[in-house]
């Protein structure tokens, strides 16, 4: 599908964008990647990097021109430590970028557009959540701003996919908690934050919360493979969960990181006074298996080992 096709990846220097581009290059796609302030952690050969501000209409039209496919990976990273003011400002920009890029892609008559949503759109639940529950109320309070923004983004995508004069196929993926190489250690996302503390040999290793929060983790190689499958196989508007379908506690994550990195006698301190995340996030991955033939293949231990190795090799960059 992608061989010799012109593919635009917005946010091409970020965590997901960088890893996605590497996979696209393996398909022999012709890749253009946008960046704003964050320069690439690794300049990839055969990629046309273009500086752009995607909250400006003229930049969106410029970068999308001539593209066959668009993967929109540009977004602001908002971990638990971000202030409410930052979240409001950044999510407002996210909606603006989404609206402008959808319109620019539609005008340019791209063949298909993929937009990355989030599992923050789901309500709190003890059972795995199906895609149909993505707009059910109430949202988890601490994720209300981000979750409601992603819901609005999905509705914009649906409008272009189903309600415009000339519909543009739009693919929505809802990743669970992704991790892997090329993610910034300075973010407040849980896995890079924990890896940084272990690599730097913090004593004690401070973990936000009580360690009981449950996450569904997906290694970045699995996620990008799922994104390509979704782009290839989905021809109608159908949001799809991309995750492992497995439960992993924060306590299990930090213990595995410590074991892999050989931090003997590490002391772990759980700080319940710090900002916390959703106590449990589980999604139903049946649709991904049935529609895409997708399932994750990277174990937690293997994924964390590859991530830690990459961070150790690149921590000074």
N, C-alpha and C positions, 0 to 999 in steps of 0.2 A: 504493500500500500504506500509506503513512504519512499521507496527507492526513486531517486531523481525528482522527488516532489519538493516544493519549496515550503519549508516549515518554519513558522515564527514561534519562538518561545519567549514570552515576556517574563521579566524577572529571571533572566537567563544566567545571572551570576549568583543567585540565591541557592539555598540548600536543595530544594526539589528541582529547580531549573537546571542547575549544573549536572546533577545526576541523570536527569531526563535527556539532556543534550548528549551525554556520553552514549546512552542507549540508542538515540536517534541516529547518531553517526554510524553505529554498527549496521543500521538498515540502509546506509548510503543515501540518507536524506540530505538535502541542501538546507542548511540551518542558518537562520538569522536569530540573534539573541539580543534583547534589549537589557540595558542596565540604567540605573539612575545615579545613585551615590555609591553603591557598593560595587567596587571593581571585582573582577573574577579572582577567586582564590587560585584558579588555574586557567590560563588562557588555552583554549582547546583549538587545535589545528582544524582548518576547514570550517570555522564558525565565523560568521560576519557579526561582530559585536557593534551595536548601535546605541549610543547614549540617547535617552529619551525621557521626557516627563509625561507619564501617561494620564495625568490630570489635565493635560492640554490637548484639545481636539486635533490641532494640526499635527502634533507629534504622533498621535494614534493613527491618523490617516497615512502619515509618511511611512511608519514602520510596517504597516500591514499590507501596503501596496504590493501586488504581485504574489501574495502568499496563497498556497493551496490549503494549508491547515494551520490553525492557531491553537497553541497550548498556553493558556493564561496562568502563569505561575507567580505573577507579581502580586504581592500582598505584604502587609506589615505584620511582623512577628510579634504576637502579643501573649507573653507568658503570664503566669499568676502574679508576678511582681510588678507589673505595669499599673500605673495609677489610673483611676477612672477618667481623668482628664485626657491622658494619653490615648486611652481606648476610644473615647468619643472622637478625638481629632483624627486618629488613624483609620477608624472604621468609616468615617465620613469620606475620607480620601479613597478607601477601598470601593465604596459604592460608586463614586465618581469615575474611577478607573474602569470599573466593570461596565458601566453604562456607555462610556465613550468608546471602549474597545469593541463592545458588541456592535455598536452603530457603525464604526469604521470597518469592521470585518464584514458586516452585512452589505455595506456600500461597495466593498471590494469584491463581493461575491466569492468569499472563501468557501471551500467545499464542506468544512466541518470545523467547529470551535469547541474546545474543551475548557471547562471552568472548574477549578478546585474549590469545593465547598468545605464543610467541616462537620464533625460530629457534635460540635457545640450547639447545633440546632436542635438536638434531641432533648426531650424532657428527662428528668431524673427517673430511673427505673431499675428494678432488681432483675429484670429479664432482658435478654438480647432484643434490641430494637430493630424493627423492620423499616425499610425506606418510607413506607406509607405514614410512619409516625413522625417524620421529619418536621412537620409543621404543627404538631400537637402541643397544646399548652399544658402546664406552664414551663417556661424555660428555667434552667437552674439559675438562681439569682446572680451568682458571681460571673456567669457567662452570658448574662442577658444582653449586654451591648454587642458583644461579638456574635452571639447566636442570632440575634434579631437582624443584624447586618447581613449575615450569610443567608438567612431566609429571604431577605429582600433581593439579594443577588441571584438566588435561584429563581425567584419570580421573574426577574428581568430576563434571565436566560430562557425561561419558558415562553415569555412573550415573543422572543425572536424565533424560537423553535416552532411555535404553533399559531401565533396570531398575526404575524406580519403578512403583507401582501405576497412577498416572496420568502417563504420560510427558510431559515438557515439551520441546518442540523446542529444542535448544541448538546454536548455530552456533559453531564454533571457527575463528578466522583466525590464521595465523602470519605476521605481517608481517616483512619484512626490515628493514634499517636505514632508518627513516623520518626525514625532515627537513623543515623548512619553518618558516613563521611560527608564533609563540606558544610556541616551545620556549625554555626558560630558558637564557640564555647561561652561567649559572654552573654548569651540569651538566658532568660529565666525559664526556658523549657527544661523539663525535669531531667532527661537523660544527659544532655550536654552539661548541665549544671552539676550533676552528680559525678560524671566522669572527670570534670575539671578538678573537683575537690579531691578525688582519689589520686589523680595524676600529680597534683601539687602536694599530696600527702598532708592534707589538713588534719589536725589533731585537736579536737575530734572532728569527724566528718558530720557536718550538720545537715539534717534532712528536714525539709519543711513538712509539717503535718505529723501524724502519728505512724505513718508507714502502712496503714491499712487500705489506703485508696487503691482501687482496682482499675487497671488500664488494659486496653487492647492495643498491643504494639505491632507495628509493621516495619520491617527493615526496608530501607529506601530502594534497594534493588527490586524487591517484591512490588513495592508501590509503583515504580516507573514501568515495570512490566505490565501491571494491571492497567495503568493509564493507556498504554499503547493498545492493549486488547480492547479496552472500552472504546477508544477512537476507531478501531477497525470494525468492531462488531455492532455497535449501537447506532441505529439509524432513526430512532424515534426518541423523544424526550423521556428519559427513564433514569432518574437519580440512582446511583448504585454505591453501596458500601464497599470499601476496600480495606480489609483488615484480616487479622489472623483468626478471629473468632475464639481466641483463648484469653483466659484471665491471668493477669500478672499483677502482683501487688508492688507498691513502691519499695517495701522492705525486701522483696525478692530481687528487685532490680539492683539496689545498692549492694546487697550481699553478693550478687553475681559479679558486679563490676569489681568489687574488692578482691574476690577470689581470682578473677581473670588477671588482674594487674599485679597480683602477688603482694598486696599491702597487708603484710602479716601483723596481727594484733591491732588492727584498726579499731578505733572506738567510734561507735555510731551514736549520735544524739538526735532524737526526734524533737523538733521545736514546734509545738502546737500553736504558738503565738503568731507564727508567720502566715501569710496568705495561703489558703488551701485551694485545692482543685475539686472537681467533681468527685464525690466519694466512690462512684462506680460508673464506668462507661463500658457497656457491652453492646455490640451490634450484631445483628443477624447477617451472615455472609452468604446465605443461600442463593440470593439472586446472582451474585458474582460467580458462584460455582455453576449455576444452571445456565446463565445467559452468556457468560464469558469463558467458562471452563477454567476459571481462575481460583487458585488457592496459594497461600504462602508456602514457601519451601525453606526459608531460613529460620533456624532455631534461635531462641533468645541468646543462648550462649555464643553461637557462631556469629550472630549479628553484632553483639556487643564486643566480641573479640576483634572483629574487623574494624569496628568504629574506634575502639581504643587504640589499635595499631595506627590508624590513620591520624588520629589526634596527636599521638606521640611523635610521629614523623613530621607533622606540620604545625606544631604548637607555637613555633617561633615566627611563623609567617603573619 
